[in-house]
Amino acid sequence: MELIYTRIGEHTIEVQCQSTMILNWMCNNFLITQPPKVTPHIRLQLSEGYGEAFVDYEVKISTEANKICYRRADYFIEAEHDYRSATIAVYNELALKHAWMNLYSSYLVHVGWGLLIHSSCVVDHDKAYLFAGYSGAGKSTAAKLSYPRELLSDEATIVKITSSHVTVFDSPFRSELSRTGSKEISPLAGIYLLKQARTNHVASLSQSDAFLHLMDKVFYWTHRPDETIRILQMLRQMVRSISISELQFQKNNTFWELIS
């Protein structure tokens, strides 16, 4: 059984595993660190050999005693209610990534630290810009067209939300684009909801419209009303703090002229 440590956002995670597939995936996608001097925020046991290949995104949630379970065709999570200890069994690498996102997002919401948002995020002049939208809107396209700007995420953006700051962290939950620089954290300067178009155009959104557009962009599997309320509170704080606009963009990098 191998014991490794990684860090996501501001959180240290201890991982026990004996699967070569899982260990290789972790080393290729996550920052592997030295053992921390303090207690890890999360302790995980990971294994493979569960279920079948991806069927759909439906996750069944059940609770019992002090445990909460998330079950999908290709992964199974059993966690303590505070998410500080969990076991994850997966079918393959895709299931492993999605299970990680499920657990980490649930932990962020539970502790009220921040949100995992379905988006890409790019750093320009030490400020982060988040690109969100429905499937096919162009999140990965906008990220690719932003090169050589540094990329913090191309699928799931890690956003810390406080009463005074909104900050983005480098995300290991990537779809197709690798890390392009050394930046690990940047203040969030703007959020852009994407639409591909024949011309570039930016239109500011009201806080209420922005709030509604972002609600379904959060990676979260609803099961407790109090945690749903916590998500809404963090989203409300974010739209009050950050400029949010609709960005209609051509499929080239000229849209940056409207941003930076």
Secondary structure per residue as TSV (DSSP state, phi and psi in degrees):
chain	resnum	aa	ss	phi	psi
A	1	M	-	360.0	119.8
A	2	E	E	-85.3	145.3
A	3	L	E	-123.7	116.0
A	4	I	E	-130.2	163.4
A	5	Y	E	-126.8	143.1
A	6	T	E	-137.7	166.2
A	7	R	E	-130.3	130.9
A	8	I	E	-124.7	128.0
A	9	G	T	58.9	-123.0
A	10	E	T	-105.8	17.4
A	11	H	E	-115.8	130.7
A	12	T	E	-93.4	136.1
A	13	I	E	-129.1	129.8
A	14	E	E	-96.3	130.4
A	15	V	E	-124.2	126.7
A	16	Q	E	-108.9	133.2
A	17	C	E	-165.2	148.1
A	18	Q	-	-124.2	9.6
A	19	S	-	-87.7	124.4
A	20	T	H	-63.9	-40.2
A	21	M	H	-58.6	-47.8
A	22	I	H	-66.8	-44.1
A	23	L	H	-62.6	-42.4
A	24	N	H	-63.8	-42.1
A	25	W	H	-63.6	-42.2
A	26	M	H	-60.8	-47.7
A	27	C	H	-65.8	-30.5
A	28	N	H	-79.6	-24.9
A	29	N	H	-117.3	-21.0
A	30	F	S	-113.4	155.7
A	31	L	-	-80.2	113.9
A	32	I	E	-89.9	127.4
A	33	T	E	-119.2	172.1
A	34	Q	-	-74.4	157.3
A	35	P	-	-55.7	134.6
A	36	P	-	-73.7	158.2
A	37	K	S	-83.9	-10.8
A	38	V	S	-119.2	170.0
A	39	T	-	-64.2	130.8
A	40	P	-	-58.6	149.7
A	41	H	S	-68.1	-36.1
A	42	I	E	-136.1	139.4
A	43	R	E	-117.1	128.5
A	44	L	E	-125.5	146.3
A	45	Q	E	-117.7	123.7
A	46	L	E	-114.7	141.2
A	47	S	E	-148.5	160.6
A	48	E	E	-113.9	175.9
A	49	G	-	100.0	11.8
A	50	Y	-	-97.4	140.4
A	51	G	S	66.1	-146.1
A	52	E	-	-135.7	174.3
A	53	A	S	-62.0	160.1
A	54	F	-	-48.1	131.1
A	55	V	-	-111.1	-55.8
A	56	D	-	-160.5	-179.2
A	57	Y	S	-88.2	3.3
A	58	E	-	-65.9	127.2
A	59	V	-	-118.6	123.5
A	60	K	E	-93.0	132.5
A	61	I	E	-117.3	134.9
A	62	S	E	-140.3	153.4
A	63	T	E	-126.9	146.5
A	64	E	E	-156.3	132.2
A	65	A	T	48.6	-119.1
A	66	N	T	-102.2	18.6
A	67	K	E	-117.0	151.9
A	68	I	E	-127.9	136.8
A	69	C	E	-121.6	137.9
A	70	Y	E	-119.3	125.0
A	71	R	E	-128.2	123.6
A	72	R	E	-125.3	166.0
A	73	A	T	-54.6	-33.0
A	74	D	T	-111.9	4.4
A	75	Y	E	-155.1	158.5
A	76	F	E	-139.8	129.5
A	77	I	E	-120.7	131.4
A	78	E	E	-123.8	116.4
A	79	A	E	-129.1	152.9
A	80	E	E	-65.1	158.4
A	81	H	T	-65.4	-20.8
A	82	D	T	-94.5	1.0
A	83	Y	S	64.4	15.1
A	84	R	S	-83.4	-11.3
A	85	S	E	-144.6	134.6
A	86	A	E	-158.2	158.4
A	87	T	E	-120.4	141.4
A	88	I	E	-131.8	129.2
A	89	A	E	-119.6	135.5
A	90	V	E	-134.4	163.4
A	91	Y	S	-88.4	-44.7
A	92	N	S	-154.3	-169.1
A	93	E	H	-66.5	-39.2
A	94	L	H	-60.4	-45.5
A	95	A	H	-62.2	-37.9
A	96	L	H	-62.4	-45.8
A	97	K	H	-62.0	-46.6
A	98	H	H	-66.8	-36.2
A	99	A	H	-66.3	-41.4
A	100	W	H	-58.2	-46.7
A	101	M	H	-62.5	-41.0
A	102	N	H	-58.8	-52.2
A	103	L	H	-65.9	-46.7
A	104	Y	H	-67.6	-39.9
A	105	S	H	-61.2	-42.7
A	106	S	H	-62.7	-39.6
A	107	Y	H	-63.8	-46.0
A	108	L	H	-58.2	-44.5
A	109	V	H	-67.4	-42.8
A	110	H	H	-58.9	-42.0
A	111	V	H	-90.0	-4.2
A	112	G	T	70.0	27.5
A	113	W	S	-81.8	-40.8
A	114	G	E	174.0	-159.7
A	115	L	E	-135.6	154.0
A	116	L	E	-105.1	116.0
A	117	I	E	-114.6	133.8
A	118	H	E	-70.5	101.3
A	119	S	E	-173.7	171.0
A	120	S	E	-110.0	161.9
A	121	C	E	-149.0	133.1
A	122	V	E	-128.7	145.9
A	123	V	E	-103.4	128.6
A	124	D	E	-133.3	120.4
A	125	H	T	52.2	47.4
A	126	D	T	65.7	17.1
A	127	K	E	-124.9	143.8
A	128	A	E	-96.1	142.0
A	129	Y	E	-128.2	126.0
A	130	L	E	-104.1	133.1
A	131	F	E	-115.6	116.1
A	132	A	E	-121.8	166.7
A	133	G	-	162.9	172.3
A	134	Y	S	-70.7	166.8
A	135	S	T	-55.6	128.5
A	136	G	T	88.8	-0.1
A	137	A	S	-72.0	-25.5
A	138	G	S	121.6	24.7
A	139	K	H	-61.5	-50.8
A	140	S	H	-69.1	-34.9
A	141	T	H	-61.9	-47.3
A	142	A	H	-61.3	-37.9
A	143	A	H	-65.3	-44.6
A	144	K	H	-62.6	-42.9
A	145	L	H	-70.9	-13.0
A	146	S	T	-84.6	-9.6
A	147	Y	T	-57.2	138.3
A	148	P	T	-94.6	17.9
A	149	R	S	-61.6	149.7
A	150	E	E	-73.3	143.9
A	151	L	E	-106.2	124.3
A	152	L	E	-95.2	-26.9
A	153	S	E	-163.3	154.6
A	154	D	S	-127.2	2.3
A	155	E	S	-144.0	-48.2
A	156	A	E	-132.7	111.9
A	157	T	E	-95.7	132.1
A	158	I	E	-92.5	115.1
A	159	V	E	-120.6	119.7
A	160	K	E	-91.3	131.9
A	161	I	E	-125.2	119.9
A	162	T	-	-125.2	178.4
A	163	S	S	-68.6	-18.0
A	164	S	S	-119.9	-18.1
A	165	H	-	-142.3	149.8
A	166	V	E	-125.2	122.1
A	167	T	E	-129.5	143.5
A	168	V	E	-111.9	139.7
A	169	F	E	-115.0	152.6
A	170	D	-	-57.5	134.7
A	171	S	-	-110.2	131.3
A	172	P	S	-83.0	-6.8
A	173	F	-	-89.9	83.8
A	174	R	-	-111.7	155.2
A	175	S	S	-95.8	-57.9
A	176	E	S	-142.7	-15.3
A	177	L	-	-104.1	133.3
A	178	S	-	-86.4	166.3
A	179	R	-	-60.7	138.8
A	180	T	-	-115.7	6.2
A	181	G	S	-163.8	-163.8
A	182	S	S	-106.0	-2.4
A	183	K	-	-66.6	130.6
A	184	E	-	-113.4	-19.0
A	185	I	E	-154.2	139.5
A	186	S	E	-151.3	147.5
A	187	P	E	-68.4	141.5
A	188	L	E	-82.1	122.6
A	189	A	E	-100.8	-25.1
A	190	G	E	-167.9	153.0
A	191	I	E	-121.7	132.6
A	192	Y	E	-124.7	123.0
A	193	L	E	-90.1	120.4
A	194	L	E	-90.4	143.5
A	195	K	E	-144.9	125.2
A	196	Q	E	-74.7	138.4
A	197	A	-	-150.0	177.5
A	198	R	S	-85.3	-17.9
A	199	T	S	-134.4	158.6
A	200	N	-	-87.5	135.6
A	201	H	E	-157.6	137.7
A	202	V	E	-119.4	131.9
A	203	A	E	-131.0	123.3
A	204	S	E	-66.4	144.3
A	205	L	-	-106.3	148.4
A	206	S	-	-68.8	161.2
A	207	Q	H	-60.3	-39.1
A	208	S	H	-67.4	-42.3
A	209	D	H	-65.9	-42.0
A	210	A	H	-61.7	-42.8
A	211	F	H	-58.2	-47.2
A	212	L	H	-64.2	-39.7
A	213	H	H	-68.1	-30.1
A	214	L	H	-88.5	-16.7
A	215	M	H	-55.8	-42.5
A	216	D	T	-91.1	10.3
A	217	K	T	-97.0	-4.2
A	218	V	B	-84.8	129.8
A	219	F	-	-75.9	107.2
A	220	Y	-	-161.6	142.9
A	221	W	-	-111.1	100.1
A	222	T	-	-63.7	130.3
A	223	H	-	-151.6	-14.3
A	224	R	-	-134.0	127.3
A	225	P	H	-58.5	-37.7
A	226	D	H	-66.5	-32.6
A	227	E	H	-78.3	-31.8
A	228	T	H	-62.1	-42.4
A	229	I	H	-61.2	-39.3
A	230	R	H	-63.0	-40.7
A	231	I	H	-60.5	-47.3
A	232	L	H	-62.5	-37.6
A	233	Q	H	-65.6	-41.8
A	234	M	H	-69.1	-39.3
A	235	L	H	-62.1	-41.3
A	236	R	H	-62.2	-41.9
A	237	Q	H	-63.6	-38.8
A	238	M	H	-67.0	-44.7
A	239	V	H	-70.7	-21.9
A	240	R	H	-76.4	-25.6
A	241	S	H	-97.5	-24.7
A	242	I	S	-122.2	139.8
A	243	S	E	-70.2	128.9
A	244	I	E	-126.5	129.5
A	245	S	E	-137.3	160.2
A	246	E	E	-90.9	131.5
A	247	L	E	-117.3	111.6
A	248	Q	E	-91.9	126.2
A	249	F	E	-138.3	145.9
A	250	Q	-	-75.2	160.4
A	251	K	S	-83.1	59.4
A	252	N	S	-155.7	178.4
A	253	N	G	-86.2	8.3
A	254	T	G	-70.0	-14.5
A	255	F	G	-65.2	-19.9
A	256	W	G	-66.0	-21.1
A	257	E	G	-63.3	-23.9
A	258	L	G	-90.9	-8.4
A	259	I	T	-106.9	-54.4
A	260	S	-	-92.3	360.0
